[in-house]
Amino acid sequence: MTSLATALFGRRTRRRWIHLILGGALAMPYVFVGSVAVGPLFGDRTFFGSFGAQLSAFAVGLPLAAITALFPLTRPMSVAAVRALCAVPDESLADGPARTRAARGRTVAWFTLHLGLGGVISGMSLALPP
């Protein structure tokens, strides 16, 4: 029972949860741009009208985040956050900007995954507690 409690509420779990929350916070500007683009299509008069509009705004925002991940500083900043919050050893992550096409593709994939999962976990963290 102690190992289950440690796995669910331990220091490592909390730090990785914070890393995902950071991804959700980074996703918000893209979701806002997506909601500006999607809102008129749904005929919503409010900023986040319906649940479908919110999901559509999230879906439109993720490709925008993927485009942003092509900037050279995305990878070093993401690596610094992973090292600080997830306690990953220095030698297991690449440092500088992505130089090859494959490295840029991996950066785009990991950054988009971080923001996508972070947005979902952030939303669940806000919605589930009473």
C-alpha positions as CSV (number, residue, x, y, z in Angstrom):
1,M,0.0,0.0,0.0
2,T,2.9,2.3,0.8
3,S,4.4,1.9,-2.7
4,L,1.0,2.7,-4.3
5,A,0.7,5.8,-2.2
6,T,4.2,6.9,-3.1
7,A,3.6,6.3,-6.8
8,L,0.4,8.4,-6.7
9,F,1.4,11.1,-4.3
10,G,5.2,11.0,-4.2
11,R,7.6,13.8,-4.9
12,R,8.4,12.5,-8.4
13,T,4.7,12.3,-9.3
14,R,4.1,15.8,-8.1
15,R,7.0,17.3,-10.0
16,R,6.0,15.5,-13.2
17,W,2.4,16.7,-12.7
18,I,3.7,20.3,-12.4
19,H,5.6,19.7,-15.7
20,L,2.3,18.8,-17.4
21,I,0.6,21.8,-15.8
22,L,3.3,23.9,-17.3
23,G,2.5,22.4,-20.7
24,G,-1.2,23.3,-20.2
25,A,-0.2,26.9,-19.3
26,L,1.9,27.1,-22.4
27,A,-1.0,25.7,-24.5
28,M,-3.4,28.5,-23.5
29,P,-2.3,31.2,-25.9
30,Y,-2.7,28.8,-28.8
31,V,-6.1,27.7,-27.5
32,F,-7.2,31.4,-27.3
33,V,-6.1,31.9,-30.9
34,G,-8.0,28.7,-31.9
35,S,-11.1,30.0,-30.1
36,V,-11.0,33.3,-32.0
37,A,-10.8,31.3,-35.2
38,V,-13.4,28.6,-34.3
39,G,-15.9,30.7,-32.3
40,P,-17.7,32.3,-35.3
41,L,-18.1,28.9,-36.9
42,F,-20.1,27.7,-33.9
43,G,-22.1,30.9,-33.7
44,D,-21.1,31.4,-30.0
45,R,-21.4,34.9,-28.6
46,T,-19.2,34.1,-25.6
47,F,-15.5,33.4,-25.8
48,F,-15.7,29.8,-24.7
49,G,-19.3,29.0,-25.6
50,S,-19.9,25.3,-25.9
51,F,-17.8,22.3,-25.1
52,G,-17.5,21.4,-28.8
53,A,-16.1,24.9,-29.4
54,Q,-13.6,24.5,-26.7
55,L,-12.4,21.1,-28.0
56,S,-12.2,22.6,-31.5
57,A,-10.2,25.5,-30.3
58,F,-7.8,23.1,-28.6
59,A,-7.6,21.1,-31.8
60,V,-6.8,24.2,-33.8
61,G,-4.3,25.4,-31.3
62,L,-2.1,22.3,-31.3
63,P,-0.9,22.7,-34.9
64,L,-0.1,26.3,-34.1
65,A,2.0,25.1,-31.2
66,A,3.7,22.6,-33.5
67,I,4.7,25.4,-35.9
68,T,6.1,27.4,-32.9
69,A,8.2,24.4,-32.0
70,L,10.3,24.9,-35.1
71,F,11.9,27.9,-33.6
72,P,15.5,27.1,-32.4
73,L,15.0,28.0,-28.7
74,T,12.1,25.6,-28.2
75,R,14.3,22.6,-27.6
76,P,16.8,24.1,-25.1
77,M,13.9,25.6,-23.1
78,S,12.0,22.3,-23.1
79,V,15.1,20.4,-22.1
80,A,15.8,22.8,-19.2
81,A,12.2,22.3,-17.9
82,V,12.4,18.5,-18.2
83,R,15.7,18.5,-16.3
84,A,14.5,20.8,-13.6
85,L,11.1,19.3,-13.0
86,C,11.4,15.6,-14.0
87,A,14.9,15.0,-12.6
88,V,16.2,13.5,-15.9
89,P,20.0,13.0,-16.1
90,D,21.9,15.5,-18.1
91,E,23.4,13.0,-20.6
92,S,20.0,11.5,-21.6
93,L,18.7,14.7,-23.4
94,A,20.2,16.6,-26.3
95,D,21.1,20.2,-25.4
96,G,21.3,22.8,-28.1
97,P,18.9,23.8,-30.9
98,A,17.8,21.1,-33.3
99,R,20.0,21.2,-36.4
100,T,18.8,18.3,-38.6
101,R,15.3,17.7,-40.0
102,A,14.8,14.6,-37.9
103,A,15.8,16.5,-34.7
104,R,13.4,19.3,-35.6
105,G,10.7,16.7,-36.1
106,R,11.3,15.1,-32.7
107,T,11.3,18.5,-31.1
108,V,7.9,19.4,-32.8
109,A,6.5,16.0,-31.7
110,W,7.6,16.2,-28.1
111,F,6.6,19.9,-27.7
112,T,3.2,19.3,-29.2
113,L,2.7,16.2,-27.0
114,H,3.7,18.1,-23.9
115,L,1.3,20.9,-24.7
116,G,-1.5,18.5,-25.7
117,L,-1.2,16.2,-22.6
118,G,-0.6,19.2,-20.4
119,G,-3.8,20.9,-21.6
120,V,-5.8,17.7,-20.9
121,I,-4.2,17.2,-17.5
122,S,-4.6,20.9,-16.6
123,G,-8.3,20.8,-17.6
124,M,-8.9,17.6,-15.6
125,S,-7.0,19.1,-12.6
126,L,-9.3,22.1,-12.7
127,A,-12.5,20.2,-13.3
128,L,-12.3,17.2,-11.0
129,P,-11.8,18.7,-7.5
130,P,-15.0,19.8,-5.9
